Amino acid sequence: MERVNLIWNHSLYQEAYRKIQELEQERPFCGHSAEHFLDVARLAWIYNLEDGSGLDKECVYAAALLHDIGRHLQYLQGIPHHEASAELAAELLPQCGFSSGEAEEILCAIRSHRESGIREEKSLRGYLYKADKLSRICLACPAAADCDWPEDKKNRKIVY
């Protein structure tokens, strides 16, 4: 997981992460913390293993760590976070040792992690989408009643 740790420790990543934490400090809903990023990574990795898809573990974890890292730019500049995250990831991935092919697969997953039509894909982008949505534990959320997620999307039971 050397390359994943390079992402986590990179100054650009840490600065973006710090800004997200500051901006979400008073947010009562699901946040974009290390727990969220790692929950998404672990779920996506499990889906990969169960399907026998053979994805590279570092690519799965890199996509999960980076998929929401542009969230602060959405808050501050109105840039959709999947686009902002892909821009930041495009800069980080080569610096952290990912090949151009790996980077393109990760960037595709980040750009499309909000497209519901890919949920059943047995691919990095499909796993990232599914893991991102199912990582939210609405059944135990104190702010669930005020959440703007549609009721049919809230995870009101234990799922994986």
VENPE-V614250 format. One record per backbone hydrogen bond with DSSP energy under -0.5 kcal/mol. NH is the residue of the N-H (numbers start at 1). CO is the residue of the C=O. Records with the same first field share a line. If there is no record, write none. Layout:
# VENPE-V614250
NH = CO / CO
This chain:
# VENPE-V614250
5 = 1
6 = 2
7 = 3
8 = 4
9 = 5
10 = 6 / 7
14 = 10
15 = 11
16 = 12
17 = 13
18 = 14
19 = 15
20 = 16
21 = 17
22 = 18
23 = 19
24 = 20
25 = 22
27 = 24
37 = 33
38 = 34
39 = 35
40 = 36
41 = 37
42 = 38
43 = 39
44 = 40
45 = 41
46 = 42
47 = 43
48 = 44
49 = 45
50 = 46
51 = 47
52 = 48 / 49
53 = 48
60 = 56
61 = 57
62 = 58
63 = 59
64 = 60
65 = 61
66 = 62
67 = 63
69 = 66
71 = 68
73 = 70
74 = 70 / 71
75 = 71
76 = 72
77 = 73
78 = 73 / 74
79 = 73
83 = 80
84 = 80
85 = 81
86 = 82
87 = 83
88 = 84
89 = 85
90 = 86
91 = 87
92 = 88
93 = 89
94 = 90
95 = 91
96 = 92 / 93
97 = 94
98 = 93
103 = 99
104 = 100
105 = 101
106 = 102
107 = 103
108 = 104
109 = 105
110 = 106
111 = 107
112 = 108
113 = 110
115 = 112
116 = 114
118 = 115
119 = 116
121 = 118
123 = 121
127 = 123
128 = 124
129 = 125
130 = 126
131 = 127
132 = 128
133 = 129
134 = 130
135 = 131
136 = 133
138 = 136
139 = 155
140 = 137
141 = 138
144 = 141
146 = 143
147 = 143 / 144
153 = 150
154 = 150 / 151
156 = 154
